[in-house]
Amino acid sequence: MEDNLLSLEQGRQLLCLARKILESSLTGGRLVQTPDDPVFSERAATFVTLKIAGNLRGCIGNLTPVGTLWDGIRDNAVNAAFHDHRFPPLQAAELPHLHIDISILSQPRPLEYENGDDLLRKLRPGKDGVILRDGWRSATFLPQVWEQLPLPEEFLDHLCQKAGLAKKSWRKKILSIETYLVQCFAEDRP
């Protein structure tokens, strides 16, 4: 999927799928059928992010492909709305205020670095999604998180905390770092 970027129209179809699947889940309506476009049957890693009034309302995804692009968006939309442990399940009254973003991820690639300063030099703010691992602890931030945390030090501090590590762990030892790119599509809603 990595080299086959989606068109704007294909992205809109995926956003439409995400919204319709949430509507269907809340109202018991009809499920959405997979379109004929073969790109939607390709394996892809995806994330679905939900926001209300600019605030995170749910975000779930997969760092590696676990199914087709279409299935990933469908499943991650449902999981972000109803199974993100940080939030209560989405309510029907919230749906008109919901803003949906979808991200299609490239294959993560290891980022070799020698120390914290080298890591800061090699990260590309605003471009790289980052996976951080230390033993069984891990966390990721999509590239969109750079909008809220534009300073690399702050970005890494928060990512360490998300993984259950001390803020400055990235400075004190060599962690496993992988980076990835995303193609993101977002609704035009508020």
Secondary structure, DSSP 8 states (H G I E B T S, - for coil): -TTS---HHHHHHHHHHHHHHHHHHHHT-------S-GGGGSB-EEEEEEEETTEEEEEEE-SS--SBHHHHHHHHHHHHHH--TTS----GGGGGGEEEEEEEE---EE---SSHHHHHHH--TTT-EEEEEETTEEEEE-GGGGGT--SHHHHHHHHHHHTTS-TTHHHHS--EEEEE-EEEEE-S--
